[in-house]
Amino acid sequence: MNEWFSNTIKQALELEKVKFVEALEAMNEWFSNTIKQALEMIIELKKKKKKKKRSEFSRQEYTFQKGKTFPKAIQKLAKH
């Protein structure tokens, strides 16, 4: 990773004739954006997994199992 950064900065300095500080700022911005996107993707994946678990749980919660149990929602209403 360190070698990749070094090579990228060298290329930027050679090809674009930019100052070292400008190259570092560009790399920092790119890296920050990449990390931000990765974190957003992880959060979305976790949300999707949670939704799937909830929907599976809800289906199990509201289905009768061989007539032995009532759904939890009906049990809650019966208590009140």
C-alpha positions as CSV (number, residue, x, y, z in Angstrom):
1,M,0.0,0.0,0.0
2,N,2.8,2.4,0.9
3,E,4.6,1.6,-2.3
4,W,1.4,2.3,-4.3
5,F,1.0,5.7,-2.6
6,S,4.7,6.5,-3.3
7,N,4.4,5.5,-7.0
8,T,1.1,7.5,-7.4
9,I,2.6,10.6,-5.9
10,K,5.8,10.2,-8.1
11,Q,3.6,9.9,-11.2
12,A,1.6,12.9,-10.2
13,L,4.7,15.0,-9.7
14,E,6.3,13.8,-13.0
15,L,3.3,14.0,-15.2
16,E,1.3,16.9,-13.9
17,K,4.2,19.0,-12.6
18,V,2.3,19.6,-9.4
19,K,3.7,20.5,-6.0
20,F,4.2,17.7,-3.5
21,V,1.6,19.2,-1.1
22,E,-1.0,19.4,-3.9
23,A,-0.4,15.7,-4.7
24,L,-0.9,14.8,-1.1
25,E,-4.1,16.8,-0.8
26,A,-5.5,15.0,-3.9
27,M,-4.5,11.6,-2.5
28,N,-6.1,12.5,0.9
29,E,-9.3,13.6,-0.8
30,W,-9.5,10.5,-2.9
31,F,-8.7,8.2,0.1
32,S,-11.3,10.0,2.3
33,N,-14.0,9.6,-0.4
34,T,-13.1,5.9,-0.9
35,I,-13.4,5.2,2.8
36,K,-16.6,7.1,3.1
37,Q,-18.1,5.1,0.2
38,A,-17.0,1.9,1.7
39,L,-18.5,2.7,5.1
40,E,-21.8,3.7,3.4
41,M,-21.9,0.4,1.6
42,I,-21.2,-1.5,4.8
43,I,-24.1,0.4,6.5
44,E,-26.5,-0.4,3.7
45,L,-25.5,-4.1,3.7
46,K,-26.1,-4.3,7.4
47,K,-29.5,-2.6,7.0
48,K,-30.5,-5.1,4.3
49,K,-29.4,-8.0,6.5
50,K,-31.4,-6.6,9.4
51,K,-34.5,-6.2,7.2
52,K,-34.2,-9.8,6.0
53,K,-33.9,-11.1,9.5
54,R,-36.9,-9.1,10.6
55,S,-39.1,-10.2,7.7
56,E,-38.2,-13.8,8.3
57,F,-38.9,-13.4,12.0
58,S,-42.2,-11.7,11.3
59,R,-43.3,-14.5,9.0
60,Q,-42.5,-17.0,11.7
61,E,-44.1,-14.9,14.4
62,Y,-47.4,-14.6,12.6
63,T,-47.7,-18.1,11.2
64,F,-49.5,-20.9,13.1
65,Q,-47.4,-23.9,13.9
66,K,-49.7,-27.0,13.7
67,G,-52.5,-25.1,15.5
68,K,-50.6,-25.2,18.8
69,T,-49.6,-21.6,19.2
70,F,-51.2,-18.2,18.5
71,P,-49.3,-15.4,16.8
72,K,-47.6,-13.1,19.3
73,A,-49.7,-10.1,18.1
74,I,-52.9,-11.9,19.0
75,Q,-51.4,-13.0,22.4
76,K,-50.6,-9.3,23.1
77,L,-54.1,-8.2,22.3
78,A,-55.6,-11.0,24.5
79,K,-53.5,-9.8,27.5
80,H,-55.0,-6.2,27.3
